[in-house]
Amino acid sequence: MYKCAKCGCTEYEQDQMRATGGVFAKMFDIQNKKFVTVSCKECGYTEIYKKKNRRGSNIADWFIG
């Protein structure tokens, strides 16, 4: 069960965030770093968790855009 570390609220929103990492990824705009965000609905406090990449997903992301 989720409980906000700042305000104690138990309602939250979950989303995903992507970012580039490394020179090659930045040159070709490949967003190879994936994160899950959990944000408190009351105060907006957000925690970010690193998401494990599936094998081959980076290549597919590059072709799909």
Secondary structure as UniProt FT lines:
FT   TURN            5..7
FT   STRAND          12..19
FT   HELIX           23..27
FT   TURN            28..29
FT   STRAND          33..40
FT   TURN            41..43
FT   STRAND          46..50
FT   TURN            55..56
FT   HELIX           57..64
//
